[in-house]
Amino acid sequence: MDRTALSHNEFAFGLFMSLWHEAGGGFSGGWKNVTTPQGVEPLIEFESMPLADVIARVNKHSNNVMARQLLYTLSAEVLGEPGTEDGGRKVVIDWLDKNGLASSNLAFENGAGLSREVRMTAEEMGAILRFAWRQPYMPEYVSSLSLAGLDGTLTHRFVNTTLSGNAHLKTGSLDHVTAIAGYLQARSGRRFGVVTMQNHNDVHRGPGEEVQEALLQWLYEQ
């Protein structure tokens, strides 16, 4: 069970102090929130890794912090700085609408899965998977998903089964909620998009994964 002991600013300051002292520096100041004056140049900048690499880390390891940062970045890049959750949601909804994927049922909050306000049907997720399969970036997108029994959040699932190595999937879990979605190559060579979402008391404690495996095994035989 993870808990945050420090605020964002306290953590950043403490990390800076530790690294500075380890490097032999001396520092006796504190920290405070201020507005950066116009025209001030930063001391150092860090360039983001390519988007395909960012998405691979988000999807394979269910990195919710990076997913939320990506939503802020979409807002900043399309609508201008500073990036906001509201701006990121608008960018995503506009993109869905432009590509015929928008729905009145869809609702999302912070760009990550850790929210009780998110709403999407399995049919809508399936439509997005089919759309992504038809795009030029399909290989990068599919490879960003965990490979059954081999890596990411599926490293220890479907091991030593016929599903191992034959499905690229994204997992999702909250208390009493579990889901899985992605692509599976059946024994026949056919490729399927698959989505299952389960909401039930204690379904996240094991029963949901059993149902998911049964569904995937059945689909593999088709």
C-alpha positions in Angstrom: 0.0 0.0 0.0 1.7 3.2 -1.2 1.4 6.5 0.7 2.8 9.9 0.0 4.8 11.2 3.0 5.8 14.5 1.4 4.2 17.1 -0.8 5.5 17.5 -4.4 7.6 20.5 -3.5 9.0 19.0 -0.3 10.0 15.8 -2.2 11.7 17.8 -5.0 13.5 20.0 -2.6 14.7 17.0 -0.4 15.9 15.1 -3.5 17.8 18.2 -4.7 19.4 18.7 -1.3 20.5 15.0 -1.0 22.0 14.9 -4.5 23.7 18.3 -4.0 25.3 17.2 -0.7 26.4 13.9 -2.2 28.2 15.8 -4.9 30.1 17.8 -2.3 28.0 21.0 -2.4 26.8 23.1 0.4 23.3 24.5 0.7 21.4 26.0 3.6 18.4 27.6 2.0 14.7 26.5 1.8 12.0 26.5 -0.8 8.9 28.6 -1.7 6.4 28.9 -4.5 7.0 31.9 -6.8 6.0 33.0 -10.3 9.0 32.8 -12.6 9.8 36.3 -14.0 9.4 36.8 -17.8 12.6 36.2 -19.8 14.4 34.0 -17.2 16.3 31.1 -18.8 16.3 27.7 -17.1 19.6 26.4 -15.8 19.0 23.0 -17.3 16.3 21.3 -19.5 15.4 17.7 -20.0 14.0 16.6 -23.4 11.2 14.1 -23.4 11.8 10.6 -24.8 10.0 9.9 -28.1 6.2 9.5 -27.7 6.3 5.8 -28.7 8.7 5.1 -25.8 6.5 7.1 -23.4 3.4 5.2 -24.4 5.2 1.8 -24.1 6.2 2.6 -20.5 2.7 3.8 -19.7 1.0 0.7 -21.2 3.4 -2.1 -20.3 3.7 -1.0 -16.7 0.4 0.8 -16.1 2.2 4.0 -15.1 -0.6 6.2 -14.0 1.7 9.2 -13.3 3.1 9.2 -16.8 -0.4 8.8 -18.2 -1.6 11.9 -16.4 1.5 13.9 -17.5 0.7 12.9 -21.1 -2.8 14.4 -20.7 -1.2 17.7 -19.5 1.3 17.6 -22.4 -1.5 17.2 -25.0 -3.2 20.2 -23.5 0.0 22.3 -23.6 1.0 21.2 -27.1 -2.4 21.7 -28.8 -4.0 24.5 -26.7 -0.9 26.3 -25.4 0.8 26.4 -22.0 0.1 25.7 -19.2 -1.2 22.2 -19.7 -4.4 21.4 -17.7 -6.6 18.4 -17.2 -9.6 20.3 -18.7 -7.5 21.1 -21.7 -6.2 17.6 -22.1 -9.7 16.2 -21.9 -10.8 18.6 -24.6 -8.0 17.6 -26.9 -8.9 13.9 -26.5 -12.6 14.4 -27.0 -12.0 16.6 -30.1 -9.7 13.8 -31.5 -12.3 11.1 -30.8 -15.0 13.3 -32.4 -12.9 13.9 -35.5 -12.3 10.2 -36.0 -15.9 9.1 -35.4 -15.1 7.6 -32.0 -16.9 10.0 -29.7 -19.8 8.8 -27.6 -22.2 10.4 -25.1 -21.4 7.4 -22.8 -17.7 8.2 -22.6 -16.3 10.0 -19.5 -12.8 10.3 -18.3 -11.2 12.4 -15.6 -7.4 12.5 -15.3 -6.0 10.5 -18.1 -5.2 7.5 -15.9 -7.3 4.5 -14.9 -7.3 5.4 -11.2 -10.7 7.1 -11.1 -14.3 6.1 -10.3 -15.6 8.7 -12.7 -14.3 7.0 -15.9 -17.0 5.6 -18.1 -16.5 3.6 -21.3 -18.3 0.6 -22.8 -16.5 -2.5 -24.1 -18.0 -1.8 -27.5 -16.4 1.7 -27.5 -13.0 0.3 -26.4 -13.3 -2.3 -29.2 -14.0 0.4 -31.8 -10.8 2.3 -30.7 -8.8 -1.0 -30.9 -10.0 -1.6 -34.4 -9.3 2.0 -35.4 -5.7 1.8 -34.0 -5.2 -1.5 -36.0 -5.8 0.3 -39.3 -3.3 3.2 -38.6 0.3 3.5 -39.8 1.5 3.5 -36.2 -0.2 0.2 -35.5 3.1 -1.8 -34.9 4.4 0.7 -32.3 1.0 0.8 -30.6 0.6 -3.0 -30.4 4.1 -3.5 -29.2 3.5 -1.0 -26.4 1.0 -3.4 -24.8 2.2 -6.2 -22.4 2.9 -9.5 -24.1 1.1 -12.4 -22.4 3.4 -14.3 -20.0 6.5 -12.4 -21.0 6.6 -8.8 -20.0 5.0 -5.8 -18.3 1.9 -6.3 -16.1 1.5 -9.8 -17.7 4.9 -11.1 -16.8 3.4 -13.6 -14.3 0.1 -14.2 -16.0 -0.7 -16.8 -18.7 2.8 -18.3 -18.1 3.2 -21.9 -19.6 -0.2 -21.6 -21.3 -1.1 -21.4 -25.0 -1.7 -17.7 -24.5 1.9 -17.0 -23.7 3.4 -14.8 -26.4 0.1 -14.8 -28.4 -1.7 -11.7 -26.9 -0.8 -8.0 -26.5 -3.0 -6.7 -23.7 -3.5 -3.8 -21.3 -4.7 -4.6 -17.8 -6.7 -2.4 -15.5 -7.8 -2.9 -11.9 -9.5 -1.0 -9.0 -11.2 -2.4 -5.9 -14.1 -4.5 -7.2 -13.2 -3.7 -10.9 -11.0 -5.5 -13.3 -10.5 -5.2 -17.1 -8.3 -6.3 -19.9 -8.2 -5.2 -23.6 -6.0 -5.7 -26.6 -5.2 -8.1 -29.4 -5.0 -11.9 -29.5 -3.7 -14.1 -32.3 -5.7 -17.4 -32.3 -4.4 -20.8 -33.1 -5.9 -20.5 -36.6 -3.8 -17.4 -37.2 -6.8 -15.0 -37.0 -6.2 -11.8 -35.0 -8.9 -10.6 -32.6 -9.5 -7.4 -30.7 -10.7 -8.4 -27.2 -12.2 -6.3 -24.4 -13.6 -7.5 -21.1 -14.7 -5.2 -18.2 -16.0 -6.6 -14.9 -17.6 -4.8 -12.0 -18.5 -7.0 -9.1 -17.8 -7.3 -5.4 -14.2 -8.6 -4.9 -13.9 -9.4 -8.6 -10.4 -7.9 -8.5 -9.2 -10.5 -5.9 -8.9 -13.3 -8.4 -12.3 -14.3 -9.9 -12.0 -11.6 -12.6 -8.6 -12.9 -13.8 -10.0 -16.5 -14.0 -12.9 -15.3 -16.2 -10.5 -13.3 -18.4 -8.2 -16.3 -18.9 -11.2 -18.5 -19.8 -12.4 -16.0 -22.4 -9.0 -15.6 -23.9 -8.4 -19.4 -24.0 -11.8 -19.8 -25.8 -11.0 -17.1 -28.3 -7.5 -18.6 -28.9 -9.2 -21.8 -30.1 -11.4 -20.0 -32.7 
